[in-house]
Amino acid sequence: MNATPLVRRPLGCLKNSLRQARQLKESRLLVARGMATTTTETTGSEAPPPPRHHVFQIIDRKTKKTRTAFAIYKPAIKPSLPTLKELPPILSPPKLNKPPSNPLPALHAEQIKKMDPTGARTRLFAKTRGAARVGDILMVTHRRSGEPFSGVLIEIRRRGIDTAILLRNHLAKVGVEMWFKIYNKNVAGIEIVKRAKKRARRARLTYMRKAKHDRCDVSAAVFAWKKTRKVTTIKASAKKAAKGGKNAAGKKAK
Amino acid sequence: MIQLKTMLNCIDNSGAAIVECIQVVGQKRHASIGDRIVCVVQKQRGAGAEGMAAASNAMKVKRGDIRHAVVVRTRQMVNRRDGSVIRFDDNACVLINKAGDPVGTRVNGIVGQELRKKKWSKILSMAPMQA
């Protein structure tokens, strides 16, 4: 309908038509201005409810107001789906902003309390004066394997419940290293056989693997320690003496 | 982690001193303690300067022999069930025949306890120590 009059219109009418168009434009602008003023007034008093169906909301960059636009296609998301505001309060922004607290330390503390109720194991490898330090000679008595393993403490790996120690010794002229978990129930006892003369300047004495620095066999130190312990325990109590005697017997059998 | 070309100490009195792994028996990538390997004897024990003929009289194996062996120590750490870990300073093995009986009559040196789990009781009983 519109196309036919355009075709039929003579060239002389161009000026007329232009004028017409200008007028139309001006009138539209006027209408727009009037609408704008009215909207500013209305937003102050009451916000119009956002249309829900087939509509997605866009935040205007300059005005920071939400304006709506119609979807070209049907949205994939069902319009009945709850919006962010309608979701339960667990997912509300203030709680999300709070950083989640780490549950691991509490869990470790609980497990350590369970595995080491007296706190003796924790104390033996704490960062205190009396505690075992790298360079000391330790003896670990294992419940399953028969003989206690003794060696130089090379490393302490502090990882909560997984805290472990690395001992190094020479058995039958071959270097042997063993990791023990200190909170393991199978580890019946850990004893300090000999203190290091000096505080080690390293956290890990891995240089002891080299022949130059190797402490080699520590059985002499262990033997001397067992002797002294036997003497003291006889004086202390009969029960402990029996234990010492048993140890000595094991030594003889070896 | 014993694999192709790994050199191991032989710690029995079969006559081999150093052997080279040429095959890990079973579908395994690396052999650990208690695993069976095929190896070549590279050095004989007590092979002096005057020649091997005199020395090899008592020896059961010679240089170049291909034998089976059981790994008894590894430099690679071996995890145990309870979280403890063991590591030796060398790789060592004990020669066996195809039936699984040790070639030598003696084992000099410590062996890993994993042998018990893999049922090498003969080698365990011959060893002076186990760790």
Interface residues (C-beta under 8 A of the other chain):
Chain A: H142 R144 S145 F149 D162 A164 L171 A172 K173 V174 G175 V176 E177 M178 W179 F180 K181 N184 N186 R209
Chain B: R73 M77 D82 G83 S84 V85 I86 R87 F88 D89 D90 A92 N108 G109 I110 Q113 P128 M129 A131
